[in-house]
Amino acid sequence: MKLSPLILCLVAMISLSGCSNWIFRIDIPQGNYLDDRDVKKLRIEMTKEQVEFVLGRPIVKDSFDPDTWYYVYEMKRGMTTRGEDFRKELVIKFTDNKLSSAEGDFELDPDFNTPLG
């Protein structure tokens, strides 16, 4: 008789643990979301103001090198059914207030090395 409440409690815990996938968990985006179309608008020798107009403000400006900007976007998925976690980065470097290089997880336009004008 004393074991029946213990067994009932144990069975209830085991059956409720199977419901853990029913709990909705939100996705957590952080950083600068960059669209591929916007990144393809970048051209060499653009000014800092032009780059900021196209991409927005960077998430990080290097404290020791103000001519390096970091655009970082990270997505933490709440549920594995909606996909995997991912992270995208774009590092932009300037020389004399002009865009000199861009590298990261984005494909640049083939005309990137052609100045605007």
C-alpha positions in Angstrom: 0.0 0.0 0.0 2.8 2.4 0.7 4.4 1.9 -2.7 1.3 2.9 -4.7 1.6 6.7 -4.2 5.3 6.4 -5.0 4.6 4.4 -8.2 1.8 6.8 -9.2 4.1 9.8 -8.7 6.9 8.1 -10.7 4.5 7.2 -13.6 3.2 10.8 -13.7 6.7 12.2 -13.8 7.8 9.9 -16.7 4.6 10.6 -18.7 5.0 14.4 -18.2 8.6 14.4 -19.3 7.5 13.2 -22.7 5.6 16.5 -23.1 8.7 18.7 -23.0 8.6 19.2 -26.8 5.2 20.8 -26.5 6.6 23.8 -24.8 7.0 26.7 -27.2 10.5 28.4 -27.1 11.1 31.6 -29.1 14.0 32.2 -31.4 16.5 34.8 -30.1 18.1 37.0 -32.9 21.0 39.2 -31.9 23.0 41.7 -33.8 22.8 43.3 -37.3 20.7 41.3 -39.8 22.2 41.9 -43.2 20.5 41.1 -46.4 22.6 39.7 -49.3 21.2 42.4 -51.6 22.5 45.2 -49.3 25.9 43.6 -49.0 26.1 43.4 -52.8 25.6 47.2 -52.9 29.0 47.8 -51.3 31.8 49.2 -53.6 35.4 49.9 -52.9 36.2 53.5 -51.9 32.8 54.1 -50.4 32.9 56.5 -47.5 32.0 55.5 -43.9 28.7 57.4 -44.2 27.8 55.6 -47.4 28.5 52.2 -45.9 26.4 53.1 -42.8 23.6 54.2 -45.1 23.6 50.9 -46.9 24.2 48.5 -44.0 23.2 50.5 -40.9 25.4 51.0 -37.9 27.8 48.2 -37.1 27.3 46.2 -33.9 31.0 46.7 -33.0 33.5 49.4 -33.9 37.0 48.2 -32.9 38.2 50.3 -29.9 41.8 50.0 -31.0 41.2 50.4 -34.7 38.3 52.8 -35.6 38.7 51.9 -39.2 37.4 48.3 -38.6 33.7 47.7 -38.3 32.1 44.3 -37.4 28.6 43.4 -38.4 27.6 40.2 -36.5 24.2 38.4 -36.6 23.5 35.4 -34.5 20.3 33.3 -34.3 19.7 31.0 -31.4 16.8 28.7 -32.2 14.3 27.9 -29.5 13.3 24.7 -31.1 15.3 22.4 -33.3 12.3 21.9 -35.6 12.7 25.4 -36.9 16.4 24.9 -38.0 19.8 25.1 -36.5 21.6 28.0 -34.7 23.7 30.1 -37.0 26.0 33.1 -37.0 27.0 35.4 -39.8 29.8 38.0 -39.8 31.0 40.8 -42.1 34.2 42.7 -41.3 34.7 46.0 -43.1 38.0 47.8 -43.1 38.6 51.4 -44.1 41.7 53.3 -45.2 41.6 57.1 -45.1 37.8 57.0 -44.5 37.3 54.9 -47.7 36.2 51.3 -47.8 39.2 49.1 -48.6 38.0 45.6 -47.9 35.1 43.5 -46.8 35.2 39.9 -45.8 33.1 37.4 -44.0 30.2 35.1 -44.5 28.7 37.1 -47.4 29.4 37.0 -51.1 30.4 40.3 -52.5 29.2 41.6 -55.8 31.6 40.9 -58.7 31.8 44.7 -59.2 32.9 45.3 -55.6 36.4 46.5 -56.9 34.9 49.0 -59.2 34.4 52.4 -57.5 31.1 54.2 -57.7 32.2 57.1 -59.5 
